[in-house]
Amino acid sequence: MSDHVQAVLEEMLVEMEELRLLGIFNAEEIRIVIKKRRDFEHVIRGSVKDLSDYLRYIEYEMNLDILRRQRMKEMGIKLTGSAQSHVGGVRRMHEIFRKALMKYRSDVRLWVQFIVFSLATHSHTSLERTFMDALRIHPTSPDLWILAASWEYRNNGNLLSARRLFQRGIRMNPKDANLFVEYCRLELLISEDKRIALQVEYNIKNEHLLPEAKKTEFNLLVKKRNREKEENLEGISNSISLGSVDDEIMNPNLKKRDEAAEEFIALVEEEEKNEDRKYAFSRERLMADPILSLKIPDIIYKSAVKALPNNIEMRKNFILVANLFEGTENFKNTIYESLGRDFPEDPSLISFIAMKPIHDFNAEKPGNLVHAIVFLKTLQNFKSLLGEYPSVIAHYIHYLEELSGIDYLDQDNINSEIEGLIKRKERMPLEAYIKLAHLLVKLKRYVEGIQVLEKGIQHFNNSVVIWTQYLTMLITFKNQPEVKEKYPMTVPQLTSLFEKAFGSKWVQTDEEKSLPLHKLLIEHWIDNKLPHENLPNMLKKSLLVRTNKDDMKAFRVQLMKYISQNQLPAALVRQLYKIILEYPPVSAKVFQACLDFEIALKSDKELIRQLFSSATRERGKSNYELWLKYWQWEVNNHDFAKASNVYFLAKTTLQDPTQFITEHSKLANSF
């Protein structure tokens, strides 16, 4: 095995020497790179390895290549495509991916990562074979079919192959909504391109008949479509079952028409007899064409509904994709009608249908009269639905918030609608009270916002969300003159409200949403200098809340910063942060806040070293900034032997010490 590893390293010599001579990496950095590569090669060639070893190797090479490119850009170095130092890294990553796929070919995510990497590095030569291998092994992966079809159309311009890939993908994955939607996007794009080509062809043949204004209009249309084409193709790539429909779409006549360029010209040879419309298309001819008349997208949509009858989001996505193209009104109306017929009671869907005028309207210059009419038409749609569908109120309030402050709209009319909601006696959904309160705060109507939340609490007393919003508003706006007058809240009164909130039944039913309320209580306790002995227990209770890891991580960071910046007694802060450190996992940012506090206090050096030791033990494999901070602190204390030891530990502990070494060199030169 060592001989194989040595042979691989020797192949890198030319590349490394070029990088050294160009000054992109120095001798020490090259030595480290070679050592890391040797270690990685030994691991992936050893008998005990897993996929994460390959991925770490690839990640290291990617970061190294990014660093190389950055330095080349800074130094103004431009290399040809054949230079070893330019292409060596990409080739190596391809080799590592290939080796990983030989062993872990069942991992779909690995295939997708390799394909995305190949696209990003413009490695198109081997992509066709890669797609064939990937789809042969994973025919039930929708992402692979979408990527393959997008690549066929984007890079090869092969419409028929792109279609076949989507149809085969749907046949293999008949319940995947994204495949249907992206196939529809492709067909709409083909239709739009054909229409533009038709118009351009007509312009060339009948230029003498076109008014100057119409010539300009067509030219602008072509330019606009060229810009939008790339966006739609990007949409297909980023989105990562058809049976009988496949025969209807892929009939021989349709293939022939799609391949024959003469068909484009034939549709425009006959002019309208009306002299005023000599530059127009024959509507009958256009509607007879299955591509231009959007018969194929219609077939795709109906097949998708048949396969997934209860998927509302899929139908919405069909509309959102159709909005990217012109001439799709009839197609969108078909979708809207099916939504209203199949889901008459869904609040989000009713809101979506109410906003149809906005979906249909795509103004490039907002602020004009037409735009205002579209907004007001949507407002009328909402108002007409409120009586029959009260559950749509929260969506209606959100829409009013979007309209408030738009200068070319009648704000008196909008304010009248808001007043009606404030005075509404019927119970609203919980979300509606919160959204209305936020809208009033945005309009600086703080007292009314608080009063709306009080009405909400009467109906939803056991909701932790509305209690949190209510107490947040009371605390945030307590110094506003109108709030002071209406709610002259004392600290004991606020504390009593917290007790009332925590005394509700939400603790059992809604605990995962209670973290913000815990944070608010601790901040209230600290800000108002309430008895410190209660804080440790409060903190422990908050850290035991059952919620997702990301929310808890963010909560700890925010709380640690708040605690350390509020001039509490040092012993109390130390007691509180030790409680936080007792509940793993602890993020690097929490350790940073603890260290900043102790360093600012000039605390005992051994205490700070223990903190650094804990931080680097927990987060030292990936966070080079912690090591730099540790090394710099030792240097500032003139303990150079310990600083050297930190430097050695960092190089051996970090998975990729390159960035650490670079930044360390800069710091060392500044001393």
C-alpha positions as CSV (number, residue, x, y, z in Angstrom):
1,M,0.0,0.0,0.0
2,S,2.9,2.4,0.8
3,D,4.3,2.0,-2.7
4,H,0.9,3.0,-4.2
5,V,0.7,6.0,-1.9
6,Q,4.2,7.0,-2.8
7,A,3.4,6.7,-6.5
8,V,0.4,9.0,-6.1
9,L,2.5,11.6,-4.3
10,E,5.2,11.5,-6.9
11,E,2.6,12.3,-9.6
12,M,2.0,15.6,-7.7
13,L,5.6,16.8,-7.8
14,V,5.2,18.8,-11.0
15,E,2.1,20.5,-9.7
16,M,3.6,21.3,-6.3
17,E,6.8,22.7,-7.8
18,E,4.8,25.0,-10.1
19,L,2.8,26.3,-7.1
20,R,6.0,26.9,-5.2
21,L,7.8,28.7,-8.1
22,L,4.7,30.9,-8.7
23,G,4.7,31.8,-5.0
24,I,1.1,30.6,-4.5
25,F,2.2,28.3,-1.6
26,N,5.5,28.4,0.3
27,A,7.7,25.5,1.1
28,E,6.2,24.9,4.6
29,E,2.6,25.0,3.2
30,I,3.5,22.5,0.4
31,R,5.1,20.2,3.0
32,I,1.8,20.3,5.0
33,V,-0.3,19.7,1.9
34,I,1.8,16.6,1.0
35,K,1.5,15.3,4.5
36,K,-2.3,15.7,4.5
37,R,-2.6,14.0,1.2
38,R,-0.4,11.1,2.3
39,D,-2.5,10.7,5.4
40,F,-5.7,10.8,3.3
41,E,-4.4,8.3,0.8
42,H,-3.4,5.9,3.5
43,V,-6.9,6.1,5.0
44,I,-8.8,5.5,1.8
45,R,-6.5,2.6,0.8
46,G,-6.7,1.0,4.3
47,S,-8.9,-1.9,5.2
48,V,-11.0,0.2,7.7
49,K,-12.6,3.2,6.0
50,D,-16.0,4.7,5.3
51,L,-17.6,7.3,3.1
52,S,-16.8,10.2,5.4
53,D,-13.1,9.6,4.8
54,Y,-13.5,10.1,1.1
55,L,-15.7,13.2,1.7
56,R,-13.2,14.7,4.1
57,Y,-10.5,14.2,1.5
58,I,-12.7,15.9,-1.2
59,E,-13.6,18.7,1.1
60,Y,-9.9,19.3,1.9
61,E,-9.0,19.4,-1.8
62,M,-11.9,21.7,-2.6
63,N,-10.8,24.2,0.2
64,L,-7.3,23.9,-1.1
65,D,-8.3,24.7,-4.6
66,I,-10.4,27.7,-3.5
67,L,-7.4,29.0,-1.6
68,R,-5.2,28.5,-4.7
69,R,-7.7,30.4,-6.9
70,Q,-8.0,33.3,-4.3
71,R,-4.2,33.7,-4.1
72,M,-3.8,33.6,-7.9
73,K,-6.4,36.3,-8.2
74,E,-4.8,38.4,-5.6
75,M,-1.4,38.0,-7.3
76,G,-2.8,38.5,-10.8
77,I,-1.6,35.1,-12.0
78,K,-3.4,33.6,-15.1
79,L,-2.6,30.0,-16.1
80,T,-3.5,28.1,-19.2
81,G,-5.8,25.1,-19.0
82,S,-3.0,22.7,-19.5
83,A,-0.8,23.8,-16.5
84,Q,-0.6,21.1,-13.9
85,S,-1.0,23.5,-11.1
86,H,-4.3,24.7,-12.7
87,V,-5.9,21.3,-13.5
88,G,-4.3,19.0,-11.0
89,G,-6.7,19.7,-8.2
90,V,-9.8,19.2,-10.2
91,R,-8.4,15.9,-11.7
92,R,-7.6,14.7,-8.2
93,M,-11.1,15.4,-6.9
94,H,-12.5,13.5,-9.9
95,E,-10.3,10.5,-9.0
96,I,-11.4,10.6,-5.4
97,F,-15.1,10.8,-6.4
98,R,-14.6,7.9,-8.7
99,K,-12.9,5.8,-6.1
100,A,-15.7,6.6,-3.6
101,L,-18.4,5.7,-6.1
102,M,-16.8,2.3,-6.8
103,K,-17.2,1.5,-3.2
104,Y,-20.4,3.4,-2.4
105,R,-22.3,3.3,-5.6
106,S,-25.6,2.8,-3.7
107,D,-25.3,6.3,-2.2
108,V,-27.6,8.6,-4.3
109,R,-26.3,11.8,-2.6
110,L,-22.7,10.9,-3.6
111,W,-23.8,10.7,-7.2
112,V,-25.6,14.0,-7.1
113,Q,-22.6,15.6,-5.4
114,F,-20.3,14.3,-8.1
115,I,-22.6,15.5,-10.9
116,V,-23.0,19.0,-9.3
117,F,-19.2,19.2,-8.9
118,S,-18.6,18.2,-12.5
119,L,-21.1,20.8,-13.7
120,A,-19.5,23.5,-11.5
121,T,-16.0,22.7,-12.9
122,H,-17.3,22.4,-16.5
123,S,-16.1,18.8,-16.7
124,H,-18.6,17.9,-19.5
125,T,-16.6,15.3,-21.2
126,S,-17.4,12.5,-18.8
127,L,-20.8,13.7,-17.7
128,E,-22.8,11.6,-20.2
129,R,-21.2,8.4,-19.0
130,T,-21.7,9.5,-15.4
131,F,-25.4,10.2,-15.9
132,M,-25.9,6.8,-17.6
133,D,-24.2,5.0,-14.7
134,A,-26.0,6.9,-12.1
135,L,-29.5,6.4,-13.7
136,R,-28.8,2.7,-14.3
137,I,-28.0,2.2,-10.6
138,H,-30.6,4.7,-9.2
139,P,-33.6,4.8,-11.6
140,T,-35.8,5.9,-8.7
141,S,-33.9,9.1,-7.9
142,P,-35.9,12.1,-9.2
143,D,-32.9,14.5,-8.7
144,L,-30.8,12.5,-11.1
145,W,-33.4,12.5,-13.8
146,I,-33.9,16.3,-13.5
147,L,-30.2,17.0,-13.6
148,A,-29.7,14.7,-16.6
149,A,-32.6,16.3,-18.5
150,S,-31.4,19.8,-17.7
151,W,-27.9,19.0,-18.8
152,E,-29.2,17.6,-22.1
153,Y,-31.1,20.7,-22.9
154,R,-28.6,23.2,-21.5
155,N,-25.4,21.8,-22.8
156,N,-26.3,19.7,-25.8
157,G,-29.5,21.5,-27.0
158,N,-31.1,18.1,-27.4
159,L,-34.8,18.6,-26.8
160,L,-35.9,15.0,-27.6
161,S,-33.3,13.5,-25.2
162,A,-34.4,15.9,-22.5
163,R,-38.0,14.9,-23.0
164,R,-37.3,11.2,-23.0
165,L,-35.3,11.6,-19.8
166,F,-38.2,13.3,-18.0
167,Q,-40.7,10.8,-19.3
168,R,-38.6,7.8,-18.2
169,G,-38.0,9.5,-14.9
170,I,-41.7,9.9,-14.4
171,R,-42.3,6.4,-15.4
172,M,-39.8,5.2,-12.8
173,N,-41.1,7.7,-10.1
174,P,-44.8,8.2,-10.8
175,K,-45.4,9.9,-7.4
176,D,-42.7,12.5,-7.5
177,A,-44.3,16.0,-7.9
178,N,-41.1,17.8,-8.7
179,L,-40.5,15.7,-11.9
180,F,-43.9,16.7,-13.3
181,V,-43.4,20.4,-12.5
182,E,-39.9,20.5,-14.0
183,Y,-41.0,18.6,-17.1
184,C,-43.7,21.2,-17.5
185,R,-41.1,24.0,-17.2
186,L,-39.1,22.4,-20.0
187,E,-42.1,22.2,-22.3
188,L,-43.1,25.8,-21.6
189,L,-39.5,26.8,-22.4
190,I,-39.6,24.9,-25.7
191,S,-42.9,26.5,-26.6
192,E,-41.6,29.9,-25.8
193,D,-38.4,29.4,-27.8
194,K,-40.4,28.1,-30.8
195,R,-42.7,31.2,-30.6
196,I,-39.8,33.6,-30.5
197,A,-38.1,31.7,-33.4
198,L,-41.4,32.0,-35.3
199,Q,-41.6,35.7,-34.7
200,V,-38.0,36.3,-35.7
201,E,-38.4,34.3,-38.9
202,Y,-41.5,36.3,-39.7
203,N,-39.7,39.6,-39.1
204,I,-36.9,38.5,-41.6
205,K,-39.4,37.5,-44.3
206,N,-41.8,40.5,-43.8
207,E,-39.6,43.3,-42.6
208,H,-41.1,45.7,-45.1
209,L,-44.6,45.2,-43.6
210,L,-43.7,45.8,-40.0
211,P,-44.1,49.2,-38.4
212,E,-40.9,50.5,-36.7
213,A,-42.5,50.2,-33.3
214,K,-43.3,46.6,-33.9
215,K,-39.7,45.9,-35.0
216,T,-38.4,47.4,-31.8
217,E,-40.9,45.4,-29.8
218,F,-39.9,42.1,-31.4
219,N,-36.2,42.9,-30.9
220,L,-36.7,43.6,-27.2
221,L,-38.7,40.5,-26.9
222,V,-35.9,38.3,-28.2
223,K,-33.3,40.0,-25.9
224,K,-35.6,39.6,-22.9
225,R,-36.2,35.9,-23.7
226,N,-32.5,35.2,-24.0
227,R,-32.0,36.5,-20.5
228,E,-35.0,34.5,-19.1
229,K,-34.0,31.3,-20.8
230,E,-30.9,30.9,-18.6
231,E,-33.0,31.6,-15.5
232,N,-35.5,28.9,-16.4
233,L,-32.8,26.4,-17.2
234,E,-31.2,27.3,-13.8
235,G,-34.6,26.7,-12.2
236,I,-34.7,23.2,-13.7
237,S,-31.3,22.4,-12.3
238,N,-32.0,23.9,-8.9
239,S,-35.2,22.1,-8.3
240,I,-33.4,19.0,-7.3
241,S,-45.6,8.7,-13.5
242,L,-46.4,9.1,-17.2
243,G,-47.6,5.8,-18.9
244,S,-50.2,6.4,-21.6
245,V,-49.4,10.1,-21.6
246,D,-46.0,9.3,-22.9
247,D,-47.5,7.9,-26.1
248,E,-49.6,10.9,-26.6
249,I,-46.6,13.3,-26.2
250,M,-44.0,11.3,-28.1
251,N,-46.1,10.4,-31.2
252,P,-44.0,10.3,-34.5
253,N,-45.8,13.2,-36.0
254,L,-44.9,15.4,-33.1
255,K,-41.3,14.3,-33.3
256,K,-41.2,15.2,-37.0
257,R,-42.7,18.6,-36.4
258,D,-40.4,19.4,-33.6
259,E,-37.3,18.4,-35.7
260,A,-38.4,20.2,-38.9
261,A,-37.3,23.9,-39.0
262,E,-39.7,24.4,-42.0
263,E,-42.6,24.1,-39.6
264,F,-41.6,27.4,-38.0
265,I,-41.8,29.2,-41.4
266,A,-45.0,27.4,-42.5
267,L,-47.0,28.9,-39.6
268,V,-46.4,32.4,-40.7
269,E,-46.5,32.3,-44.5
270,E,-50.2,33.2,-44.7
271,E,-50.8,36.8,-43.7
272,E,-54.0,38.2,-42.2
273,K,-56.2,39.8,-44.8
274,N,-56.9,42.7,-42.4
275,E,-54.4,45.4,-43.4
276,D,-54.0,46.6,-39.7
277,R,-52.8,43.2,-38.6
278,K,-50.3,42.2,-41.3
279,Y,-47.6,41.6,-38.7
280,A,-49.8,39.2,-36.6
281,F,-49.8,35.5,-36.5
282,S,-52.6,33.3,-37.8
283,R,-54.4,32.3,-34.5
284,E,-55.8,29.2,-36.2
285,R,-52.4,28.0,-37.2
286,L,-50.9,28.6,-33.8
287,M,-53.7,26.8,-31.9
288,A,-53.3,23.8,-34.2
289,D,-49.7,23.4,-33.1
290,P,-49.4,21.1,-30.1
291,I,-46.3,22.9,-28.8
292,L,-47.4,26.5,-29.2
293,S,-51.0,25.7,-28.0
294,L,-49.5,24.3,-24.8
295,K,-51.2,20.9,-25.2
296,I,-48.2,19.1,-23.8
297,P,-48.0,21.1,-20.5
298,D,-51.8,20.5,-20.1
299,I,-51.3,16.8,-20.5
300,I,-48.4,16.8,-18.0
301,Y,-50.6,18.7,-15.5
302,K,-53.5,16.4,-15.8
303,S,-51.3,13.4,-15.5
304,A,-49.7,14.9,-12.4
305,V,-53.1,15.5,-10.8
306,K,-54.2,12.0,-11.6
307,A,-51.0,10.6,-10.0
308,L,-51.0,13.0,-7.0
309,P,-54.6,14.2,-6.5
310,N,-54.1,15.7,-3.0
311,N,-50.8,17.5,-3.5
312,I,-51.8,21.2,-3.4
313,E,-48.2,22.5,-3.4
314,M,-47.5,20.7,-6.6
315,R,-50.4,22.5,-8.3
316,K,-49.3,25.9,-7.0
317,N,-45.8,25.2,-8.3
318,F,-47.3,24.5,-11.8
319,I,-48.8,28.0,-11.7
320,L,-45.6,29.7,-10.4
321,V,-43.7,28.1,-13.2
322,A,-46.3,29.1,-15.8
323,N,-46.1,32.7,-14.6
324,L,-42.5,32.8,-15.9
325,F,-43.8,32.5,-19.5
326,E,-46.1,34.6,-21.7
327,G,-49.3,33.2,-23.2
328,T,-50.0,30.8,-20.5
329,E,-53.3,32.3,-19.2
330,N,-55.6,29.5,-20.4
331,F,-53.2,26.9,-18.9
332,K,-53.2,28.7,-15.6
333,N,-57.0,29.1,-15.6
334,T,-57.3,25.3,-16.0
335,I,-55.1,24.9,-12.8
336,Y,-57.0,27.5,-10.8
337,E,-60.3,25.9,-11.7
338,S,-59.1,22.5,-10.6
339,L,-57.8,23.9,-7.3
340,G,-61.1,25.6,-6.5
341,R,-63.0,22.5,-7.4
342,D,-60.9,20.0,-5.5
343,F,-59.9,22.0,-2.4
344,P,-62.7,24.5,-1.6
345,E,-61.9,24.9,2.1
346,D,-58.1,25.1,2.3
347,P,-57.1,28.6,3.8
348,S,-53.7,28.8,2.1
349,L,-55.2,27.8,-1.2
350,I,-58.0,30.3,-0.9
351,S,-55.4,33.0,-0.3
352,F,-53.4,31.8,-3.2
353,I,-56.4,32.0,-5.5
354,A,-57.3,35.5,-4.1
355,M,-53.8,36.6,-5.2
356,K,-54.3,35.5,-8.8
357,P,-54.2,39.0,-10.2
358,I,-50.7,39.5,-8.7
359,H,-49.5,36.1,-10.0
360,D,-50.7,37.0,-13.4
361,F,-49.2,40.5,-13.4
362,N,-45.5,40.9,-14.0
363,A,-44.8,44.6,-14.0
364,E,-41.2,45.7,-14.8
365,K,-41.9,49.2,-13.5
366,P,-44.0,49.0,-10.3
367,G,-45.7,52.1,-9.1
368,N,-47.9,52.7,-12.1
369,L,-51.6,52.8,-12.3
370,V,-52.0,49.3,-13.7
371,H,-50.0,47.9,-10.7
372,A,-52.3,49.8,-8.3
373,I,-55.4,48.4,-10.0
374,V,-53.9,44.9,-9.7
375,F,-53.3,45.3,-5.9
376,L,-56.8,46.7,-5.3
377,K,-58.4,43.9,-7.3
378,T,-56.6,41.4,-5.1
379,L,-57.8,43.3,-2.1
380,Q,-61.4,43.0,-3.3
381,N,-60.8,39.2,-3.9
382,F,-59.8,38.8,-0.2
383,K,-62.7,40.9,1.1
384,S,-65.2,38.8,-0.9
385,L,-63.8,35.6,0.6
386,L,-63.7,36.7,4.3
387,G,-67.4,36.1,5.0
388,E,-67.4,32.6,3.6
389,Y,-63.9,31.6,4.7
390,P,-62.9,33.3,8.0
391,S,-59.8,31.1,8.2
392,V,-58.2,33.2,5.4
393,I,-58.0,36.3,7.7
394,A,-54.3,35.8,8.6
395,H,-53.4,35.7,5.0
396,Y,-55.5,38.8,4.4
397,I,-53.7,40.7,7.2
398,H,-50.4,39.7,5.7
399,Y,-51.5,41.1,2.4
400,L,-52.6,44.4,4.0
401,E,-49.2,44.7,5.6
402,E,-47.6,44.4,2.1
403,L,-49.9,47.2,0.9
404,S,-49.4,49.6,3.8
405,G,-46.9,52.3,3.0
406,I,-47.0,52.0,-0.8
407,D,-47.3,55.6,-1.8
408,Y,-49.3,55.2,-5.0
409,L,-52.1,53.3,-3.2
410,D,-55.1,54.8,-1.3
411,Q,-53.8,54.4,2.3
412,D,-57.1,55.6,3.7
413,N,-58.8,52.6,2.2
414,I,-56.2,50.3,3.6
415,N,-56.4,51.9,7.1
416,S,-60.2,51.5,6.9
417,E,-59.8,47.7,6.4
418,I,-57.3,47.5,9.3
419,E,-59.8,49.4,11.6
420,G,-62.5,46.8,10.6
421,L,-60.2,44.0,11.8
422,I,-59.4,45.7,15.1
423,K,-63.1,46.1,15.9
424,R,-64.0,42.6,14.7
425,K,-66.0,40.8,17.4
426,E,-65.9,37.3,16.0
427,R,-63.0,35.1,17.1
428,M,-60.1,35.0,14.7
429,P,-57.4,32.3,14.3
430,L,-54.4,32.6,16.6
431,E,-52.0,33.6,13.8
432,A,-54.4,36.4,12.8
433,Y,-54.1,38.2,16.2
434,I,-50.3,38.0,16.0
435,K,-50.1,39.2,12.4
436,L,-52.5,42.1,13.1
437,A,-50.5,43.1,16.2
438,H,-47.3,43.2,14.1
439,L,-49.0,45.2,11.4
440,L,-50.1,47.8,14.0
441,V,-46.6,48.0,15.5
442,K,-45.2,48.5,12.0
443,L,-47.7,51.5,11.7
444,K,-46.4,52.7,15.2
445,R,-49.8,52.0,16.7
446,Y,-48.3,50.3,19.7
447,V,-51.2,50.5,22.2
448,E,-53.6,49.0,19.6
449,G,-51.1,46.2,18.9
450,I,-51.0,45.3,22.6
451,Q,-54.8,45.4,22.9
452,V,-55.1,43.1,19.9
453,L,-52.9,40.5,21.7
454,E,-54.9,40.9,24.8
455,K,-58.0,39.9,22.9
456,G,-56.1,37.0,21.5
457,I,-55.1,35.9,25.0
458,Q,-58.7,35.8,26.0
459,H,-59.3,33.2,23.3
460,F,-55.9,31.4,23.4
461,N,-54.8,31.7,27.0
462,N,-52.8,28.5,26.8
463,S,-50.7,29.5,23.8
464,V,-47.1,30.2,24.7
465,V,-46.7,32.0,21.4
466,I,-49.2,34.7,22.1
467,W,-48.0,35.1,25.6
468,T,-44.4,35.6,24.3
469,Q,-45.6,38.2,21.8
470,Y,-47.6,40.0,24.4
471,L,-44.8,40.3,27.0
472,T,-42.3,41.2,24.3
473,M,-44.4,44.1,23.1
474,L,-45.0,45.4,26.7
475,I,-41.3,45.3,27.4
476,T,-40.1,46.6,24.0
477,F,-42.4,49.6,23.8
478,K,-42.8,50.4,27.5
479,N,-41.0,53.8,27.0
480,Q,-43.3,54.9,24.2
481,P,-45.4,57.8,25.6
482,E,-48.8,56.3,24.6
483,V,-47.8,52.9,26.1
484,K,-46.6,54.6,29.3
485,E,-49.9,56.3,29.6
486,K,-52.1,53.3,28.9
487,Y,-49.8,50.6,30.5
488,P,-47.8,52.2,33.4
489,M,-46.3,48.8,34.1
490,T,-44.2,48.3,37.2
491,V,-41.6,45.6,37.6
492,P,-43.8,43.5,40.0
493,Q,-46.7,43.7,37.6
494,L,-44.5,42.5,34.8
495,T,-43.2,39.7,37.0
496,S,-46.8,38.8,37.8
497,L,-47.6,38.5,34.1
498,F,-44.6,36.2,33.6
499,E,-45.9,34.0,36.4
500,K,-49.3,34.0,34.8
501,A,-47.8,33.0,31.4
502,F,-45.7,30.2,32.9
503,G,-48.7,29.0,34.9
504,S,-50.7,28.3,31.8
505,K,-51.2,24.7,30.5
506,W,-48.8,25.2,27.6
507,V,-45.9,23.7,29.5
508,Q,-47.2,20.2,28.7
509,T,-48.6,20.9,25.2
510,D,-46.4,23.5,23.6
511,E,-43.0,23.2,25.4
512,E,-40.9,23.2,22.2
513,K,-42.0,26.8,21.4
514,S,-41.3,28.2,24.9
515,L,-37.6,29.0,24.6
516,P,-38.2,32.6,23.6
517,L,-40.3,33.1,26.7
518,H,-37.6,31.6,28.9
519,K,-35.1,34.0,27.4
520,L,-37.4,36.9,27.9
521,L,-37.9,36.1,31.6
522,I,-34.1,35.8,32.2
523,E,-33.5,39.1,30.5
524,H,-36.3,40.7,32.5
525,W,-34.7,39.4,35.7
526,I,-31.3,40.7,34.8
527,D,-32.4,44.1,33.5
528,N,-34.5,44.9,36.6
529,K,-31.8,43.6,39.0
530,L,-34.2,41.1,40.6
531,P,-32.7,38.5,43.2
532,H,-29.7,36.8,41.6
533,E,-30.2,33.6,43.5
534,N,-33.1,32.7,41.2
535,L,-31.2,32.9,38.0
536,P,-29.3,29.6,38.1
537,N,-32.6,27.6,38.4
538,M,-34.2,29.7,35.7
539,L,-31.3,28.9,33.4
540,K,-31.4,25.2,34.2
541,K,-35.1,25.1,33.4
542,S,-34.6,26.8,30.1
543,L,-31.7,24.5,29.1
544,L,-34.0,21.5,29.7
545,V,-36.6,22.6,27.3
546,R,-37.2,20.0,24.6
547,T,-36.7,21.7,21.3
548,N,-34.6,21.3,18.2
549,K,-30.8,21.6,18.4
550,D,-30.5,24.7,16.2
551,D,-32.9,26.7,18.3
552,M,-31.2,25.6,21.5
553,K,-27.7,26.4,20.1
554,A,-28.8,30.0,19.1
555,F,-30.5,30.4,22.5
556,R,-27.3,29.6,24.3
557,V,-25.2,32.0,22.2
558,Q,-27.6,34.9,22.6
559,L,-28.0,34.2,26.4
560,M,-24.2,34.0,27.0
561,K,-23.6,37.3,25.2
562,Y,-26.4,38.9,27.2
563,I,-25.2,37.6,30.5
564,S,-21.6,38.6,29.9
565,Q,-22.5,42.1,28.8
566,N,-24.8,43.2,31.6
567,Q,-22.3,44.0,34.4
568,L,-23.4,41.2,36.6
569,P,-21.1,40.1,39.4
570,A,-18.2,38.1,38.0
571,A,-18.9,35.1,40.3
572,L,-22.6,35.0,39.1
573,V,-21.6,35.2,35.4
574,R,-19.1,32.4,35.9
575,Q,-21.7,30.3,37.7
576,L,-24.2,30.8,34.9
577,Y,-21.8,30.0,32.0
578,K,-20.6,26.9,33.8
579,I,-24.2,25.7,33.9
580,I,-24.4,26.4,30.1
581,L,-21.2,24.4,29.5
582,E,-22.7,21.4,31.5
583,Y,-25.3,20.8,28.7
584,P,-23.5,19.6,25.5
585,P,-23.0,20.1,22.7
586,V,-21.5,23.6,23.3
587,S,-20.9,25.7,20.2
588,A,-17.7,27.6,19.5
589,K,-19.5,30.9,19.8
590,V,-20.5,30.1,23.4
591,F,-16.9,29.2,24.3
592,Q,-15.8,32.5,22.6
593,A,-18.2,34.5,24.7
594,C,-16.9,32.8,27.9
595,L,-13.3,33.4,27.0
596,D,-14.0,37.1,26.0
597,F,-15.5,37.6,29.5
598,E,-12.6,36.0,31.4
599,I,-9.9,37.7,29.3
600,A,-11.6,41.1,29.7
601,L,-11.6,40.5,33.5
602,K,-7.9,39.5,33.4
603,S,-8.9,36.4,35.4
604,D,-6.6,33.7,36.6
605,K,-4.4,32.4,33.8
606,E,-5.0,28.7,34.7
607,L,-8.8,29.3,34.6
608,I,-8.5,30.8,31.1
609,R,-6.2,27.9,30.0
610,Q,-8.8,25.4,31.2
611,L,-11.5,27.2,29.2
612,F,-9.3,27.2,26.1
613,S,-8.5,23.5,26.6
614,S,-12.2,22.7,26.9
615,A,-13.0,24.8,23.8
616,T,-10.3,23.2,21.6
617,R,-11.1,19.8,22.8
618,E,-14.8,20.2,21.8
619,R,-14.4,22.4,18.7
620,G,-10.7,22.2,17.9
621,K,-10.9,19.9,14.9
622,S,-12.7,22.4,12.6
623,N,-12.4,25.9,14.3
624,Y,-9.0,27.3,13.5
625,E,-10.0,30.7,15.0
626,L,-10.1,29.2,18.5
627,W,-6.6,28.0,18.1
628,L,-5.4,31.4,16.8
629,K,-7.1,33.1,19.8
630,Y,-5.4,30.7,22.2
631,W,-2.0,31.1,20.6
632,Q,-2.3,34.9,20.6
633,W,-3.4,35.0,24.2
634,E,-0.3,33.0,25.2
635,V,2.0,35.3,23.2
636,N,0.4,38.4,24.8
637,N,1.2,36.8,28.2
638,H,4.8,36.4,27.0
639,D,4.6,32.6,27.5
640,F,6.3,31.6,24.2
641,A,6.9,28.0,25.1
642,K,3.2,27.4,25.7
643,A,2.4,29.4,22.5
644,S,4.7,27.0,20.5
645,N,2.9,24.1,22.1
646,V,-0.5,25.5,21.1
647,Y,0.8,25.9,17.5
648,F,1.9,22.3,17.4
649,L,-1.4,21.0,18.8
650,A,-3.4,23.1,16.3
651,K,-1.5,21.7,13.3
652,T,-2.0,18.1,14.5
653,T,-5.6,18.5,15.7
654,L,-7.2,20.6,12.9
655,Q,-8.6,18.5,10.0
656,D,-7.3,21.2,7.6
657,P,-4.6,23.4,9.2
658,T,-3.9,25.4,6.0
659,Q,-6.0,28.4,7.0
660,F,-4.6,28.3,10.5
661,I,-1.0,28.3,9.3
662,T,-1.7,31.2,6.8
663,E,-3.4,33.4,9.5
664,H,-0.8,32.4,12.0
665,S,2.0,33.7,9.7
666,K,0.2,37.0,9.3
667,L,-0.2,37.4,13.1
668,A,3.4,36.3,13.8
669,N,4.7,38.9,11.3
670,S,2.7,41.7,13.0
671,F,4.4,41.2,16.4
